[in-house]
Amino acid sequence: MTHPMDRELDKLTDDIVANYRSAKRTQRIGSAVLPSRDAIVEIIGELRQLVFPGFFGKLALTRANVRYHVGDLLVRLGRQLVEQIFQCLLYGAVHEANGQDPTSPQAEALARKFLRRVPAIRDMLALDAQAAYDGDPAAKSVDEVIYCYPGFYAITVYRLAHELLELGVALMPRIMTEYAHSVTGADIHPGAQIGRNFFIDHATGVVIGETSRIGDNVKIYHGVTLGALSFPKDERGRIIKGLQRHPTLGDRVTIYPNATILGGATVIGTGATIGGNTYITESVPPNTVVGHKRPELSVRPKRRRRPVSKTPGRTN
């Protein structure tokens, strides 16, 4: 028996293919220059094994086998990184139309530079994990932070992606942080500049924009937005990219839940505390507390409901 859809299959196929031709910006037919998102997500998992040995992947590590484990992991990771970085370089060359074709040796050099940064990234993440343990009374150990906390996962992926962005790798850093965003609910752009001992408590709903600058020992809670206030445009009405659009936070700043801080000229001074649900578009002096005036609560007893009188009537 022929399914009703089968009778329209030819027309549907022609209509969709025709739409591909008319809407060229949303298709990549005939172009294989694009990194693999699935491969990059796999790289994130392997990098976490490298950065936190014994937590992820092979758990039964000993002093006798750890060197073999790291060597094996580096061989696998190195090949994956070179392949995806090369695809990102190709994408960047096509996207920017600069006429310079990247080479495999360039990708290999970038992969080596990135992997050489792993010890420094580990040191930064160790400080972030300790900051989470120190800042959260519910944390029972640093192990719990590394193994369980979504905010720490988002920071981990950000630290890795930021290094790749600093090396000039296109697209891959954004794929990494957007994957972490989809998993944790915390959206940290890889271009943000974030100092040491950074802690995101609860994580969900946090947004940290591309040009945000965050000092050392900063703690933010869920729902905090570090966003742009406006987008300057050129004479053709297009948004001018590369400007400072997002706030700067000094050292030892604490921002409580659902605060919104906007604008590239907005500076939150060292040691400031920003209360929950505040909306800030101007700079805040150091060592100050910003919050709403205490709202008045109305507390009154519930009204007792009057009993419903039953009207005598006919019963069936």
Secondary structure in CASP SS format (residue, H / E / C, confidence):
PFRMAT SS
TARGET T0000
AUTHOR 0000-0000-0000
METHOD secondary structure of the structure
MODEL  1
M C 1.00
T C 1.00
H C 1.00
P H 1.00
M H 1.00
D H 1.00
R H 1.00
E C 1.00
L H 1.00
D H 1.00
K H 1.00
L H 1.00
T H 1.00
D H 1.00
D H 1.00
I H 1.00
V H 1.00
A H 1.00
N H 1.00
Y H 1.00
R H 1.00
S H 1.00
A C 1.00
K H 1.00
R H 1.00
T H 1.00
Q C 1.00
R C 1.00
I C 1.00
G C 1.00
S C 1.00
A C 1.00
V C 1.00
L C 1.00
P C 1.00
S C 1.00
R H 1.00
D H 1.00
A H 1.00
I H 1.00
V H 1.00
E H 1.00
I H 1.00
I H 1.00
G H 1.00
E H 1.00
L H 1.00
R H 1.00
Q H 1.00
L H 1.00
V H 1.00
F C 1.00
P C 1.00
G C 1.00
F C 1.00
F C 1.00
G C 1.00
K C 1.00
L C 1.00
A C 1.00
L C 1.00
T C 1.00
R C 1.00
A C 1.00
N C 1.00
V H 1.00
R H 1.00
Y H 1.00
H H 1.00
V H 1.00
G H 1.00
D H 1.00
L H 1.00
L H 1.00
V H 1.00
R H 1.00
L H 1.00
G H 1.00
R H 1.00
Q H 1.00
L H 1.00
V H 1.00
E H 1.00
Q H 1.00
I H 1.00
F H 1.00
Q H 1.00
C H 1.00
L H 1.00
L H 1.00
Y H 1.00
G H 1.00
A H 1.00
V H 1.00
H H 1.00
E H 1.00
A C 1.00
N C 1.00
G C 1.00
Q C 1.00
D C 1.00
P C 1.00
T C 1.00
S H 1.00
P H 1.00
Q H 1.00
A H 1.00
E H 1.00
A H 1.00
L H 1.00
A H 1.00
R H 1.00
K H 1.00
F H 1.00
L H 1.00
R H 1.00
R C 1.00
V H 1.00
P H 1.00
A H 1.00
I H 1.00
R H 1.00
D H 1.00
M H 1.00
L H 1.00
A H 1.00
L H 1.00
D H 1.00
A H 1.00
Q H 1.00
A H 1.00
A H 1.00
Y H 1.00
D H 1.00
G H 1.00
D C 1.00
P C 1.00
A C 1.00
A C 1.00
K C 1.00
S C 1.00
V H 1.00
D H 1.00
E H 1.00
V H 1.00
I H 1.00
Y H 1.00
C H 1.00
Y C 1.00
P H 1.00
G H 1.00
F H 1.00
Y H 1.00
A H 1.00
I H 1.00
T H 1.00
V H 1.00
Y H 1.00
R H 1.00
L H 1.00
A H 1.00
H H 1.00
E H 1.00
L H 1.00
L H 1.00
E H 1.00
L C 1.00
G C 1.00
V C 1.00
A C 1.00
L C 1.00
M H 1.00
P H 1.00
R H 1.00
I H 1.00
M H 1.00
T H 1.00
E H 1.00
Y H 1.00
A H 1.00
H H 1.00
S H 1.00
V H 1.00
T H 1.00
G C 1.00
A C 1.00
D E 1.00
I E 1.00
H C 1.00
P C 1.00
G C 1.00
A C 1.00
Q E 1.00
I E 1.00
G C 1.00
R C 1.00
N C 1.00
F C 1.00
F E 1.00
I E 1.00
D E 1.00
H C 1.00
A C 1.00
T C 1.00
G C 1.00
V C 1.00
V E 1.00
I E 1.00
G C 1.00
E C 1.00
T C 1.00
S C 1.00
R E 1.00
I E 1.00
G C 1.00
D C 1.00
N C 1.00
V C 1.00
K E 1.00
I E 1.00
Y E 1.00
H C 1.00
G C 1.00
V C 1.00
T E 1.00
L E 1.00
G E 1.00
A C 1.00
L C 1.00
S C 1.00
F C 1.00
P C 1.00
K E 1.00
D C 1.00
E C 1.00
R C 1.00
G C 1.00
R C 1.00
I E 1.00
I C 1.00
K C 1.00
G C 1.00
L C 1.00
Q C 1.00
R C 1.00
H C 1.00
P C 1.00
T E 1.00
L E 1.00
G C 1.00
D C 1.00
R C 1.00
V C 1.00
T E 1.00
I E 1.00
Y C 1.00
P C 1.00
N C 1.00
A C 1.00
T E 1.00
I E 1.00
L E 1.00
G C 1.00
G C 1.00
A C 1.00
T C 1.00
V E 1.00
I E 1.00
G C 1.00
T C 1.00
G C 1.00
A C 1.00
T E 1.00
I E 1.00
G C 1.00
G C 1.00
N C 1.00
T C 1.00
Y E 1.00
I E 1.00
T C 1.00
E C 1.00
S C 1.00
V E 1.00
P C 1.00
P C 1.00
N C 1.00
T C 1.00
V E 1.00
V E 1.00
G C 1.00
H C 1.00
K C 1.00
R C 1.00
P C 1.00
E C 1.00
L C 1.00
S C 1.00
V C 1.00
R C 1.00
P C 1.00
K C 1.00
R C 1.00
R C 1.00
R C 1.00
R C 1.00
P C 1.00
V C 1.00
S C 1.00
K C 1.00
T C 1.00
P C 1.00
G C 1.00
R C 1.00
T C 1.00
N C 1.00
END
